[in-house]
Amino acid sequence: MRTTIDLPDQLLKQAKVTAIERGGTLRELIQSALEKELSTPGVAKKAKRLTRPLFRSKAPGALTENELTHAGLDAGEDSRHDGLLR
């Protein structure tokens, strides 16, 4: 499968040089590096789960603008007038 990725110029240059030094291609180097990275157990760090509340609210139970945005609601002037935000 083909894909396109953007790499910093210096990293790409270093990868090409390394591939040549090892007698292979850039494709082989990237494939090998990905296979190694993805097969090594315990390398990936677990994301730290955040607990709620992330901040204290002056009005517990009121929806914040961020929660309205994630719920797909418009947190603009209309929702303020409807009493959704406190």
Buried (B, 14 or more C-beta within 10 A) or exposed (E): EEEEEEEEEEEEEEBEEEBEEEEEEBEEBBEEEEEEEEEEEEEEEEEEEEEEEEEEEEEEEEBBBEEBEEEEBEBEEEBEEEEBBE
